[in-house]
Amino acid sequence: MFYINEGFLDLHNSYLFATVSKKIEEFQKSHPDKKVIKLGIGDVTRPLAPVVIEAMHKAVDDLSRTETFKGYGPESGYNFLKEKIAEYDYKGLGITKEEIFLSDGAKSDCGNMCDLFGENLKIAIMDPVYPSYLDANVEAGRGGKFNEETGKYEKVIYMPISSENNFVPELPKEIPDVIYLCFPNNPTGTVLNKGQLKKFVDYARENKALILFDAAYEAFIQDEDIPHSIYEIEGAKEVAVEFRSFSKSAGFTGVRMASCTVPKEVCGYTRSGEKVHLNPLWDSRIAAKFNGPSYISQKGAEAVYTEEGQKQIQENLKYYRENAKIIVEGLKEAGFTVEGGQNSPYVWFKIPAGMTSWEFFDELLEKANVAGTPGSGFGPSGEGYFRLTSFGTRENTIEAMRRIKETKF
Ligand SMILES: *Cc1c(COP(=O)(O)O)cnc(C)c1O
């Protein structure tokens, strides 16, 4: 008999973005004259850098001629790109190309990393959180039952972040085997400094836990004392895997290109306590299940590391940063308490007391015709908060803030 993986039945889908879209659509239908501004979605809108486009055109031409045609490439990606990542993204951190694996997305890598997990591992996630880490683990049976009352899965360790702890997660009391960290954070836009991150590295070393560090938004960091990579922290190479993506930094959400760093030092353990290096395991996992990212995507990503490429992607990042600043200032003027926006494309703010995040969503849509994302959609500790993104157009961002400032909530 074909027995299914019952982890899938445990999944309590919040249908966050589907619900958001449906509500916007319904509102638009009943108010066809209103122009709704959407600042909810975490997707870029600026076109790709011209050097990237050029490199991808050239890559297509390579595929058109017998002499330059490319079939299957190396499963974990071409060295030409791995070398650039090691040289530029990990400058001075001693990461080599053998420790870098290329893929079609950080979301895939975060989920696929679960293949390396032993049975009954305990995972710790931040709350609120990027939903993918949690869902992938629930599907693998590590979530347990969803408790409607608490909004939590029974087997998962939650690390709440809110104004109560200044958006710095505390070290979990119950010791996890795997810790997911995402900084700059989605959805809150908050960051950790080196000292705060070091506590997690030390904790993971003491407890033989693995840290999965999602650095998808590192390109948005502006403050000099904020680490771009977990490997800036002493000892992190022994306990941390890092995810990077070209999605938000260079606008590759539709192209697909990411990298995953598994240092040669990082280890797991067998049930009998023997140390096992993860780098060769991850290499095997990729060889078994993946044939590498597209040659065209890899060529496009390589162009990001040219002088011109760096300049061009910075122009887009600057555009989003300026939007974030407009949102932060607008919300503050409107009387809200605001987080993020400085080192992140996300702005997270406290909604008026006595309202739920969904109630605020409805009011904002009705009164200001602006759509965002309710904080509770990212986890129970997101209740009472709301997320706006800087990925809209300048014009819409300014107009949305004008409307919010005029609205009485
Ligand atoms: C957008 C995003 C990513 C990027 O995922 P890709 O699959 O590379 O597009 C990763 N992590 C977080 C938290 C994100 O918000």
The ligand as an SDF file (V2000), in Angstrom:
LIG
                    3D

 15 15  0  0  0  0  0  0  0  0999 V2000
   12.9210   36.0860   -0.3980 C   0  0  0  0  0  0  0  0  0  0  0  0
   13.5670   35.2690    0.6450 C   0  0  0  0  0  0  0  0  0  0  0  0
   14.5090   34.2990    0.3110 C   0  0  0  0  0  0  0  0  0  0  0  0
   14.9510   34.0910   -1.1200 C   0  0  0  0  0  0  0  0  0  0  0  0
   14.4880   32.9250   -1.6110 O   0  0  0  0  0  0  0  0  0  0  0  0
   14.8500   32.5020   -3.0970 P   0  0  0  0  0  0  0  0  0  0  0  0
   14.3190   31.1230   -3.1650 O   0  0  0  0  0  0  0  0  0  0  0  0
   16.3290   32.5790   -3.2480 O   0  0  0  0  0  0  0  0  0  0  0  0
   14.1360   33.4490   -4.0270 O   0  0  0  0  0  0  0  0  0  0  0  0
   15.0900   33.5570    1.3270 C   0  0  0  0  0  0  0  0  0  0  0  0
   14.7810   33.7870    2.6150 N   0  0  0  0  0  0  0  0  0  0  0  0
   13.9080   34.7240    2.9690 C   0  0  0  0  0  0  0  0  0  0  0  0
   13.6490   34.9640    4.4000 C   0  0  0  0  0  0  0  0  0  0  0  0
   13.2590   35.4850    1.9940 C   0  0  0  0  0  0  0  0  0  0  0  0
   12.3700   36.4100    2.3650 O   0  0  0  0  0  0  0  0  0  0  0  0
  1  2  1  0
  2  3  1  0
  2 14  2  0
  3  4  1  0
  3 10  2  0
  4  5  1  0
  5  6  1  0
  6  7  2  0
  6  8  1  0
  6  9  1  0
 10 11  1  0
 11 12  2  0
 12 13  1  0
 12 14  1  0
 14 15  1  0
M  END
$$$$
